[in-house]
Amino acid sequence: MNMQELALEEAALKTLADTVTDRLKAVKAEMQTALTEGGVGKVDATLPDGTKVAVISRTDSKPAAVVTDPETFLAWVRANRPTEVTTRLVTEVRPAYTTALLAEMTAAGTAEVSDKETGVVDTVPGVEIRATRSTTHSVRPTKDGRDRIAEAWRTGALGHLNLPQIAAEGSAPSTAGDELSARLARLEKRDALLSAMEAAGVDNWQGMDLVPELLAQNEEA
């Protein structure tokens, strides 16, 4: 295959992959709305013949204690637990203490801590109890769900969904459609990973501030 054909194939595959990704995002959003508005926690995905091929499970948001005003939080810890403050190039609360304190307040469901010696309850400024992860859902195929979906797709049983052809898992790619299938499988795995990370609260990670910049760099590239 010459360079021009490779360039065209890559451009075509990227267009198809982007289309599939956009549709996946849209369907996922619609499913999330349906799960949330319907108050449904779990729903089976079944083929037209009734064969179960996957399970869609909703993950609800859970409130947790988060530092919303670092400076105010630092001032409170410095005044009440000075041994838990370290000074390097910047003065900050020891990460281990922050983690333990936030866990304590999360368990209590309030931004307050009790002194274990005196029993005095203090409200910790700069901390709030708020949802730290988005409500989402996951898709878990059954043991042979992927192969059954692929077979139903090839035989036209899913024609009403207007989906492209995909190869059965484990088959050797030989056409552009097969390459797209492999790309789609990788995107689905990555989507599952990102959904799990989001559910675990990664959107509360400090590095999230860098995400928009990194995305912009990737688009420019």
Secondary structure as GFF3:
##gff-version 3
##sequence-region A 1 221
A	DSSP	alpha_helix	3	38	.	.	.	ID=ss1
A	DSSP	beta_strand	42	46	.	.	.	ID=ss2
A	DSSP	beta_strand	52	59	.	.	.	ID=ss3
A	DSSP	beta_strand	63	67	.	.	.	ID=ss4
A	DSSP	alpha_helix	70	80	.	.	.	ID=ss5
A	DSSP	three_ten_helix	82	84	.	.	.	ID=ss6
A	DSSP	beta_strand	85	87	.	.	.	ID=ss7
A	DSSP	beta_strand	91	93	.	.	.	ID=ss8
A	DSSP	alpha_helix	95	108	.	.	.	ID=ss9
A	DSSP	beta_strand	112	114	.	.	.	ID=ss10
A	DSSP	beta_strand	121	123	.	.	.	ID=ss11
A	DSSP	beta_strand	127	131	.	.	.	ID=ss12
A	DSSP	beta_strand	136	141	.	.	.	ID=ss13
A	DSSP	alpha_helix	145	155	.	.	.	ID=ss14
A	DSSP	three_ten_helix	159	161	.	.	.	ID=ss15
A	DSSP	alpha_helix	176	199	.	.	.	ID=ss16
A	DSSP	three_ten_helix	202	204	.	.	.	ID=ss17
A	DSSP	three_ten_helix	206	210	.	.	.	ID=ss18
A	DSSP	alpha_helix	211	220	.	.	.	ID=ss19
###
